[in-house]
């Protein structure tokens, strides 16, 4: 975010929801917990309320927690809108990179200069002079956020509805007065109509106020500035450097006010790439300048051909680069996914079949909460596909039958007696516009946390059933229930009044957010990026299985973009985006205002590393696209443990190691499997197969792509192995970017090896 600009302006009864053969509760079960009944918004917000955003605390709190529209930090408070620029204050400890917002006294505060008394939004709690009323959100789009500060309406002509818009990476709009209680002004004087620059101490950038043409900034103490203007707007920007050229550039664009933003995406099968268009609509408040300035994250500027200006901003994500114009496009390569790794030509089937015969039932008789039930469903989906690969037809059918029965149980709102269920069921909350599974866990009900983590497992499990029985996934049967889960966690339809647009995914940040409310001093956060990838892989497989190209391409967009963000921020595979003195090779948690070598649940190194690997499945090969990083990361983990003695999750660690040294990983697994306690979402059979298959075909080859969505390419010395999965019953030709082709890829897997070209 580069700009701030501001302006003043004159329980229903429980019922059944049918969905094909399935059904859900149209209200929460009696006695069940749900999200708050109060949403802090105006009546202009219609339909579902967005959650899981960097700004979500606005909807959950009377004001807000700290928010991080990089490179700025902001907070709506009773004193006004606080604005802070972390800039070069980013600092590190052994386990954390900090780029947050201080407790107060070091930032600008934006206020209303003529407001005498205001009241809280409910009309009861009196505020003192200068305080703002409760915050109400009034609109949302992927990059853009607006607020309304509502003063006391009894002020007649002196009363305005105050509107402030936050634009991530670009622009915050519209107010009347500015106070900075602890800073000195530079570049302006009392009664000037020039830009006023405000800084706390010598820093890389500084905040600059741009008033409307003909307006003046008045100050008696050089701490509080009031814009006396007939026009009711001004802009606030953070300059990337102290220079006349930078000031002139920003002054040129200061009043091209952003009024809307859009993100659209396109999957190009021929090049196996995703193009994402970010566009800005503006209003020229003065003159005819309509182009705006925007700051791109590393995963964006590394993937765009748009011309960028020679200005940089330090941020918690690395250097952000400045762009100008009405839009920009990024292009990221899509790596392909598979239902499961295939049986490879030289893999010994006996260890797999032996372990398969001893696999315990992962589900159990009673459904667990949506997270742990989801993990069990994901494990079962992997086993079903794996058994099929090794011609264990009876096991494959049994696993798939269990999957189907348990999914249909969850997708039905009535029990065998025809009574509405309270458990093992999904229910719709109309207040927020969300689908909640019961039993819930980790705040998936009251805080709307982790829906993509939980429901992603269900979608991938449903895709496995539909892979063999597409009719099961049709709208007339169970497909509509799967679509409800998709609409809740990643709805692509902006006009849907029942669910918000892309609930869990942040298009500009390039990744998902796990917290529904973001009520943290460091903003929102996400821990298990790999479980987000599990969800998007499931969506790709589901769309391909049922012939829904739009949903498939949505999954490809989400998968590809989140992969780029993971490699840039969780892993930093190229070592470019973190301070050089930060000693860790991985992050467990990415926040808006910090980056943590930590998890929510354990301080053990195995957990901090493994939480961003699990669950391993047919879409997990993206973890191996940079084998040199995999080696470095594994060695760092081993160094922390003083060797290869693992307290937990050894199966995950061996599977990860196999992405760069599968023979060594296979030796470790063979020696240790008799005493291994698998991670809850992982089967010993799959661990054996994953490592043995990679020992046969080598490392993931990220340099070769295919013109089909379900593919993988491996390289071992001078040999490449090409893998394609065809969901269709008809053969199809598949072409690879190195010139290799499979002219007639039959239904199911095609695995072909040949000399590397």
N, C-alpha and C positions, 0 to 999 in steps of 0.2 A: 504494500500500500504506500503510495507516494503522496497522495493529496488528502487533505481534509477540507471540505467546503460546506457551508451551512446556510440555511435560509429560513426566514420566518414567513408564515403564511397567515393573510387575514383568515337421574338413572331410570333410563327407560326399562321396560319389562324385558326379561330375557327371552329371546326368540331364536329361531333357527335360520341360518343363512345357507341356502342351497347352493351347491357348486358342482354340477354334473352329478356323478354318483356320490360325491362327497358333500360335506356340510360343515359349518362352523357355527359357533355361538355368536349371535349378533349383539350380545352384551356380555360383560364379564360374569363368570360364575358367581353365585351368591357367596358372599364372604371373601371373595378373592381380592387381592390387592392389585391396584393399577396405578397409573401415573396420576399426578395431582389433577384435581378438578379445575384449578385455576391456571389459565395460560395468560401471560402478560403480553397482550396484543390488542390491537384496535379491532373494531368491527369491520374494517376493510380487509382483514385477513379471512378469507373464506376457504372452506375445505380443510384439508389436513394440514397440520402444523409441522414444518420441517424440524427435525431433531438431528443430533449427531453432527453438529457443525462447529466450526471454531467460535461462532457467536451464540451458541445455543443457550448459554446462561441468561441471555436477554429474555427468553420465553419462560424461563423457570424461576427467575428472581425479579423482585421489584425494580432493581437497577441491573447490574450485571457483575460477573466476576471479570478478572483480567482477560483480555482477548488479544490475539496475536495475528492481525492482518499484516504479515511481514512486508517491509522491514520495520513497521511500527508496532507499538503496543498501545492499547486503549482500554478504558474502563468507564462505563456509565456509573456515576455515583451521585449521592445526594448533593454534592458540591458542584456537579457539572460533569462534563465529559473530559476525563483525564486523557492526555496524549503524551506518549513517551517514545523516544527513539533509542533502542539499545545500542545501535551502532557498534563502535569499537569497544564497548563495555563487556563484550562476550568474554567469559573467563571459564577456566576449567579446573576441576579437581580430578582426583584419580578415577572417579566413577561418573561424573556428571559434567555436562557442558551447560552453562547457565547463560541465558539471554532473556531474562525475564523483565518484569516491571517492578520497580521498588515500591515500598509501602506508601510513599507520598512525599511531597516536598521537592521532588526533582523533575516535575513534569509540568506541562501546560494544563490549565483547566479552562474549558470553554463554558461561558455562562451567558445568561440573559441580563443585559444591563439595566433594563427598565422594570424588572419584575419586583414587586414589593412583597407579596405574600402568595404562596402557592399551596396547594393541597395535594395529598397523595391521590392516586388514581381512583380510590374508592370514595373520595370526597370527604374523608373523616380526619385523617392525620394531618395536623397543621404543620407547615414547614416555616422556617425563619427566612429572613430576607436573603435573597441570592440563591436559595436552594431550588432545585428542580423537582418537578413532580415525578411520580413513578414512570418508569419507562414502559412504552408499549411498542412492540414491533409492528410495522405496518406493511411489510412486503419482503419478498426474498426471491433471488435468482442465484445461479451458481456462484457468481463472484461478488454479488452485490447485496448489501444489507442496509436497511433503513431503520431509523428510530424516530419516534415522536416523543418529545418532552412536552407535556401538556401543562401549561401554567394555569393559574386560577382564572376561571372564565369570567369572573366578576370584574375584570379589569377593562372591560369594554374595548375601546379602540386601542388600548395599550396591551390587550391580550392577543396572543397569537398561538396557533398550533405550531410548535417548533418541530422541524423535521431535520434529521441528520442521517446521511447515508454513508454506510461503510462499503468500500469496494476493495476486495482483497487484491493485493498486488498493485493497486492503482489509486483510489480516490475516495475521500470521505467528504461529505458535502453539508454545508449551509448553517450559519449561525449569525449572531449579532455582536458578541463581545468576547474578549479573551482576557483571562487573568493568568499571570504566572507569578506566584508569590515569592519565588526564590531566584529569579533570573534577571539578568540585565539585557537591555535591548541594544541591538547593533543595527546600523544601516537606516535608522529612522529617528525622528525626534517628535516631541509633543506637537500635535497639530499637523503632521505630515501626511501627504497622500502617496508617499513612496512605500514600497514594500517594507515591512518591519521584520527584522531577523531577530530570533530569540535563541539563546544558547545557554546551557548551564556552565560549561567549561570548554576549553578548546577541544574540538572533536572533529571527526571526519566530516560529518554533515551537521546541518542545523535546520531548525524549523523556521519557515518564513511565512508571513501572513500577507496575502494579496487582497487588498480591498477592491470594491467595485470602483469603476472609473468615476472620478469626482468625489469620492469619499475621503475622509481623513481619519487617521488614528490619533486619538487624544490620550494623553497620559500625564498625570501630575507627579507620579513617583517612579516612573519607568519600571513598574512592576505590574500595574494593571492598565490595560489598553482597551479603549472603547472606540468602536468604529461608528462615527456619526455620519450616517448615510441615508439618503432618500431611498437608495436601493437596499434590498434586504438580503444580501449575500456577500460572502467573501470566501477565499480559499486558503487552506493551510497545506503546505507541502514540506517534505524533508528533502533538502538538497544533498546530492551525493558528494559535493565538495564545496569549499568556500572559494568561489571564483565568480567573476563578472559574467563569464560565458554561461555557467550553470544557472545563475540568477536570471539572465536574459532568456534562456531556453524555457525555464519554468514560468516566467512571467508571460511568455507568449502563449502557453497552453493553460494558464491558470483558470480561465473562465470558459473552457470547453467542458461543460458539466456533463458527467456521465449520467445518463438516465436509465440505461438498461444494459444488460450483458447477456450473451448467449454462448453456450458451448454445444457444438455438434461434432459427431465423429463418423468416420467411414473406414470400414475394413476393406482393403484391397487384396483379394486372394492371390492375384498374379504375382505380387511382390511380397506377400505375407507381411503387410505393414498396416498400421493404424494411423490415419491422419485425423488430428483433432483441431478444429477451428474455434478460436476464442475471438469473439467480436464484441465491440462496444458501440452503443448508440449514445450520441452526445447532443447537447443543445448549446449553441454558441450564445452565451449570455452577453458577451461583448464582442464586437468585431465579427469576422467571418471564419475564425479558427475553429475547426471541428475535430481535429485530431487530438488525442489525449496521450499521456505518457503512462507507461506501465513497466513494472519490474518483473522479470522472469526468474523463476527458480532455476537451479542448475539442471534439473532433469528436463526443463523446457528449453533453455537457451542452447543446450548441447544437442537438441533435436529439432532446431528450426533453421530455415534458410532465410528468415526475415532479417533485414539489416538492423543491427543494433547500434545504439549510440555508445560512445566511449566513456560510460559512467558505470560505477559499481557501487553496491551496497553490501556491507558485511551483514550476515544474518545467521541465525541458528542452523539454517540449511546449507550454509556456504555462501559464496558470492552470488548476489542477484544482479542481473544486468538490465540496463534501461532500454526499453523499446518505445517506439512512437508510431501512431497510426490508428486506424479504425479496427485493426484485427492483427492476429498472427496465427500461424499454423505450426503444429509440431508433427513429427513423423517418427514413430517408434516401430521397430520390428517385432512382429508377433512370432513367438518361438514354437507354437504348436503344443497340443496336449494329447493325451491318450487315455482310454478307459483304465488301462493298467499297463505296465511294461509287458511286452510279449515274451513268450518263451523263445529264447535265442537259439541259434543253430547248434552251438556246442555246449549248451547248458545241460548238466546232469539232472534228470527229472526226479531221481529217487529221493534226495533230501527233501524236496518240496512235497512230494506225495506222502512221505513219512510224516512230516510235520502236519500236513493237512488232515491226516486221519486222526490226529490228536488235538485238533483245535477245539477249545471250549466254546460253548454258546456265548456270544458276546452280548446278547440282548437281555436274557433273563425273563421271568414270567410277567413282571410288572413294569410298565414304562417308567423310566427315570425322568428327571427334569430335562428340559429341552437341550441343554448343553451336553450332558452325559449320555442321554439317549441318542443325541445326534452323533456323538463320537462312536457309539456302538453301531449305529446304522452305517456310518462311513466305513468302519472296519468290516462289516458284513458285506458291503458293496464291493470292496476290494477283494475279499475272499471269493465272492461269487464269480467275478471276472477272472480271477487267478485260477480257480478250479477249472473253469472252462478252457483255459489255455493249456492245461496239462491233462486234458481229456478225462477229467474226473467228473463225468456228466451227472452222476447221482448227487455228488456234493454240490455242484454248481446249481442244480435245480432246487436242492434243499435250501441253500442259502438264499436264492432268489425268492423262493416261496415265503421264507421267513421275512425277508425284506418287504415283500408285497403286503403280507398280512399285517405287519406292524405299521407300515405307512397308512394302510386303509383304516386301521384303528385310530390313528391320529387324525386322519382326514374325515372322520365321522363324528358328529356332535352328539349322537344318541348311543346309548348302550344297547345290549341285546334285548332289553325289556322295553325299548323305545323311550327311555327317560334321558333327559339332557345330562350330559356328563359334566363332572367338575375337574377331571384329571385325564391326561392323555388326550387333550383337545386344544383346539385353537379358538380364540375369542377375539372379536373385533371391538376396539375401544373407539367410539365415535368422537369423543372429545378431542383426542389428539390425532385420530386417523391412523391407527396402528393395529396390527395383528399380534396378539400375545399368546404364546403357548403356555399351558399349565400342565404340570408344575413348572414354574419359572426358576431361574437361578441367576446369580450375579447381577441382580437389578434389572433383568430383562423385562420385568413387569412394572416396577415402580419408577425406574429411571430410564427405561427403554434402551438399556445398554446391550451391546453385543449381538444384535439381531442377525447381522450377517454371519457372525461366527456360528451361531446356533443353527439358523435356517439353511445355511450353506451345506451342512451335512445332510439335511433332509433332501435338498434339491439334488445333490450328487447321488444319494441313494435312489431317489425316484428316477434319475437318468439311467441308472443301471437296470432297473426294471423295464423302463421304456426302450432301452437298447435292444432287448430281446422281444419286447411286446409293445410296439409303438401304439397300438390301439388302446392299451391301458392308459397311455398318456394323453389321449384325445380329450377334447372339451366335454364330450358326452359322458366320459367316465371320470378319471381322477386328475386330468390335466388342469382344470380350473383351480383346484386346491393348491397345486404346485405354483400356478401363476399368482395366487394370492401371496404366497411366501415371497416370490420374486418382487411383486409390487410393493410389499412392505419394506424389503431391504434394499432394493435397487430399481425403483420404478422409473422407466424411461419416458413416461408420458407426463409432460408438464401440465396438461389439462385435466388430469385425474383428480377428482375432488375427494376421493376416499383415502388416497395415500400420497405422501409428498414425493417430489422429484428426487431420485437418487438419494434416499435417506442416509445411507451409511457412507457414501463416497463423496469426496471433495474433489471436483474436477480440476480446480486450480492447483491445490496442493499435490494432486496426483495420487492420493491414497485415501484410505478410509479412516474414519474416527470411530472409536469404540464407545465412548461415553455418550449417552443420549442427552445429557444436561450440561456438560462442560463446566460444572461448578467447582473449578479448581483454580488456585492462584497462578498456575502455569498453563492455563487454557485447557484445551481438550487433549486427548492422548489416544494412542493405540499401541498395544503390546504385541499380540500375535498376528503379525502381518501375514504369516503363512496360512492362518485360518481364513483370512480374507481371500487369499488366493485360492484356497479350497472351495470357497463359495463361488468365485467367478469361473473356476474350472467346471464345477457342477452345472453352472448356467450354460456354458458352452456345450457340454455333453447333452444336457437336456434339450437345448434348442436344436442340435443336430439330430437327436433321436426322434423328436416329434415333428421335424420339418419346419420349425419356426426360425427362419433366418434372422429376423429382427432381434429376437432374444439371443440367438447364437452370437450375432455381431455385437450386441450389447455386452455379453460376457467376454468376447475377445477384446473390446475396448477397455473394459474394467481390468481384465487380467494383464493386458499389455502395459497399461499405464501404471498400475500399481507395481508391477515388476520393475519398471524404470525407477519409481520412487524408492522402492525397497533397496535396490542396488545403489542408489545415490545416498540414502539417508540412514537406513538401518545398518547396511553393510559398508557403504562407501567403498565399493570394490576397487576403485582406482585411487583411493587415498587423496581425494581432492577437496572434500567438503567439510572436513573437521579441522579444528585447530591442530597444528603439528605436534603440540605437546600433550594431546589427549592420548593416553596409552592403550585404549581398548580397540580391538578389531571389530567389535560388534556392539550394537545397542539392543537392550531388551525392550525399552519404552521410548517412543518418540512423542514429545509434547509440543504444544505451541511455543512455549517459552523455555524449554530445556530439552536435553537429550540424556537419557539415563542408561547406564549399565546396571540394570535392575529389572525385577519383575514385581507384580502385585502379590505374589504368593511365595517366593523363595529367593534366598540370596545365594543359593548354590550355583556355581558356574554352569553345571549341566543344564539347569533350568533356564538361566539367562540366555544361553546359546540356543538350546533346543526349542524354546517357545516360539522362535521364528523359523523353525523347520517343520514342526508337526502340523498336520499328519502327512506322512509320506503317502503319495498316491500317484496316479498316472499323469498328473499335472505338475508334479514336484521337480521335474527336470530343470526348470528355470534356476533352481538353486546351484546347478552345476555348470552354468554358462561361462563362469569365470573360474576355471579349476585352479589357477594360480592363487586366487583369493581363498578358495576353499582350503587349499593346503595351508596358507598363512593363518587362516582362522582356526583350523583344527589344531595346528601346532600351538597357537596361543592358548587354546583351551587345555591342551595337554600340559603346558607349562604351568598353568594355574593349579593343576591337580598334582604336579610333580611326577607326571607319568600318565600312563593309560589305564589307571585304576578308577573306574567310574562308580559313584555312589548310586546313581539312578540313570535311567534313560540311555543305557549303553547301546540299545538297539538303534535309537535315533542317531547316536554319535557314529556308529559303524556305517549306517546307511549314508550319512553325510560324508564320511571319509571316503566311501566308495566312489564318490563323484570325482575324486582326483586319483585315488590309489585303491582300486577295487580288490586286487589280489591281497594286499595287506589287510584290508577290511574283512575279507572273507576268512583269512586266517584267524583274525581276532574273534569273529563271530563263531567260527567252528570250535575254537577253544573255550569260549565262554557261554555258549547257548544253553548248556545243561543247567546252569544256575541263574539264567537271565529271567528277570521279571519284566515283561514287556510294558512299555508305556501304554496307557489305557486304550488309546485309539489305534494301537499297532498290533499286528498278528505276527507271531514267529515265522509263519509260513511266508508272509510277504517280505519279512526281513531277509530270509534266506534267498528268495527269488530275486529281490532287488539287487543284492550284492553280487550274486552269482551271474546275473544277466549283464551287469556292468563289467564284471571281470571278463566276460566273453567279448563284448562289443567296444569297450573303452569309454572314453570321456564324451560328454555332450559336445557337439560341434556347433557352435553358435554362428558360424560363418555361412552355413548352408540353410536355405529355407525351401519350402514347398508350397504349391498353389492349392493346398487343401488344408482345412483347419485342424485335422487330427493327424499329426505326424511328429517324427523325431529323427534326428541324424546324430550318429556317433562316429568317433574316429579312434582308431587304435593303430599307431604307427602309420603305415601307408594304406591302410584299409578303412573304408567307410562302410557303415551299415545304415541303410535307409529303412525307416519304419513308417507304414501308413495304416491307418484304420479306416475302413469304408463302412459307414453305417447303412448305406443303401444295399439293396439286394442286387443291384446292377453293377457290373464292373465299370471302372472309370480310369481314365489316364491321369497320372500324376507326374508333374514336372518339377525338378529340383533346380535351384539357382546355379548349381555347378555344371548343369547340362545333363545330369543323369535323369532318366525317366523310367517309370513303371507303366507300360502301355495299358495294361489291363489289371488294375488292382481289384481283386474280387472282394466280395463281402467279407468283413472281418479283417484280420491282420494280413499285411504283406510285409515280409522281412527279407530284404535283399542286400547282400554284401558285394563290394567290388573295390577295385583300386581307387584310391583317392585321386580326384582329377585336379 
